[in-house]
Amino acid sequence: MSGHLLPGTTLRQRTADAVADERLRSNVARAVDRFAGHRLTGLAELDDADELRRAARAAKQQVLADLPALLERFADRVLDLGGHVCWAPTAADARRYVVQVVEAAGATRVAKSKSMATEEIDLNPALAAAGAEVVETDLGEWIIQLAGETPSHIIAPALHKDRHQIKDLFVDTVAAPPSLDTEPTELVRFARERLREVFLAAEVGITGANIAVADTGSIVLVTNEGNGRLVTALPRVHVVVLGMERLAADWRQADLLLALLARSATGQRLSSYTSVVTGPRGQGEVDGPDELHVVVLDNGRSDLLAGEHHEMLGCIRCGACLNVCPVYRQTGGHAYGWVYPGPMGAVLTPLLAADQPEAAEVAGASTLCGACMDACPVQIPLQDLLLSLRRAKAADAGGAERAAWRAWSAAWSDPRRYAATTRAATWGRWAADLAGHLPVGRDWATGRTMPRPAGERFRDRWRAGL
Ligand code: SF4
């Protein structure tokens, strides 16, 4: 169904490794604090940001309610414009189609713009296996590609690295001179020169889509580096991997989402480049691809749409929930183990990577403080969705955990048993220390201090007049 959780690791190990890495924590905290601050400034410019958020939420709900019809309309427009549409039920179907397109184009060089959907389907290894050299052209994505890593953040994939680490990486992997300055402008200048060669040489360009507009069959790409524009304009073939929920019915809805997307992500009114691709190059047009292929990716989304967690499909991938999450702030994205990190990933991973045994655990990677829900521009009830996923996991729990919850439920659903167990707890306070060593409590107690019950119960103090 989907890409793999980081193999050979567990959520607990990954979290412990991240928390022990002070440089990573400092890099992540600095970056997310900057984003979160800019977001507040950006939203403060609006007359009524909450009204806009309510309208955006309503628009996404409407899109999800009409999704099959909107997808049909979008696909018809793309076909009318001379493009091709592939309906991909699974990640494997999407990979297969893209590889076929690349092979049919006789391409050996592929330029990619940042796309979480292509990360989700593990596209790069499939293309490499087919003999194509794939180069990520978003600076952050290029950095993690050189480092052999996966994105740590959905809008800033390399935010866990500082400029000194990036300079060392360039020296080690792409023969940057050791004298290269670590000033960001110099690092960007070096990357730009290297990547320009890629844009000019690539036969196929691959992008995701921030928004697909059903009325006109257009793809909207939001970038700050202009690489999306080059990837879509220069290569002869353009392939779009579109998560099937990323639709807007019309330009009014698209405008509403764009007004919130950049502000919520980086605090900008609009990103530096908002590119619109409507069909392949038409007659008389000077740039654009000869061929346009849109791969509409399901990969578990239809099941999600039909279920109780369907509101998660309203996500516009702005990253605001990551930037305010106290857990993400300490761990960065790799600890979550899959493509989508932070609160949105804690919901999406159990739902979209349900075939992976460890996926359900990720829903526990949240304090449930609600900061993510407050930040979400489309008001997705992230906290409620996380609680629901945790309930589902608890219901599935077996063995010792289930027995412990049953015993607790039986004891505390009866006033006499409740009184007896709370009295026993005051007598056996030492048992709290022991509980952390029992099979049921050990996982919970690692990294926490098991609280000791009070020496005297509240009800006894109440009776004694406090
Ligand atoms: S869940 Fe909301 S805040 Fe988080 S990435 Fe999606 S739209 Fe943004």
Residues whose N, C-alpha, C, O or C-beta is under 5 A from the ligand:
A	BS01	SF4	C315 I316 R317 C318 G319 A320 C321 M344 C372 A375 C376 P377 I380
